[in-house]
Amino acid sequence: MLVNVDPTDDRPMYVQIMDEIRAAIVVGVVEHDDALPSVRQLAADIRVNPNTIKRAYRELERDGVIYVPRGKSTYVAAPTKMNDMRSELAHELASRSLREAYRLGLTVDAFIQALELAARNDITPAMVEETAP
């Protein structure tokens, strides 16, 4: 599935959808000129209101991530902002993770140490590739 949303996530659903589509583009699940699911189809797939999908698509179009030719489907735009999207996704991930660390009572230093330990021992890029969709 192209998009997964988490009802327990603090971010609005449309933002989660936007981030998921950006991530799919960055990792190559969808590429330039690939068609995205229709508003109705994606809304049915992830069980959200179609207006939520419309808002996410509208924002992504405004950002130049997707385009919608008149009377056509929604397509992935040329990857001119790939590095910007990758940096934005990394920042969002870091912010969410840090908020959760604070919620659990961790300091920044303790959280960074935990990340470094996980990077050395628990998670490798190969493990992530094995579980990618």
SULKA-V841830 format. One record per pair of residues at least 6 apart in sequence whose ideal C-beta (glycine too) atoms are under 7 Angstrom apart, sorted by sequence separation. I is the first residue (numbers start at 1). J is the second residue. D is the distance in whole Angstrom. If there is no record, write none. Layout:
i = (I;I)
j = (J;J)
d = (D;D)
This chain:
i = (24;30;43;60;61;68;9;43;61;5;37;66;67;57;66;6;40;43;66;67;101;5;39;42;66;5;65;64;98;3;39;39;4;3;57;64;3;39;2;2;2;36;2;13;17;38;17;14;18;35;36;3;13;17;21;35;36;25;35;36;5;14;18;34;14;18;33;34;3;5;22;33;1;32;14;31;30;32;32;25;25;26;26;25;26;22;26;23;22;19;19;29;27)
j = (30;36;49;66;67;74;16;50;68;13;45;74;75;66;75;16;50;53;76;77;111;16;50;53;77;17;77;77;111;17;53;54;20;20;74;81;21;57;24;29;30;66;37;48;52;73;53;52;56;73;74;42;52;56;60;74;75;65;75;76;46;55;59;75;56;60;75;76;46;48;65;76;45;76;59;76;76;78;79;76;79;82;85;85;86;85;89;89;89;89;92;133;132)
d = (5;7;7;5;6;5;6;4;6;6;7;5;6;7;6;7;6;5;6;5;4;5;5;5;6;6;6;6;7;6;5;5;6;4;6;6;7;7;6;7;7;6;7;6;7;7;7;5;5;5;4;6;5;4;6;7;7;7;6;7;6;4;6;7;4;6;6;5;6;7;6;6;6;6;7;6;5;5;6;6;7;7;6;7;5;5;6;6;6;7;6;6;7)
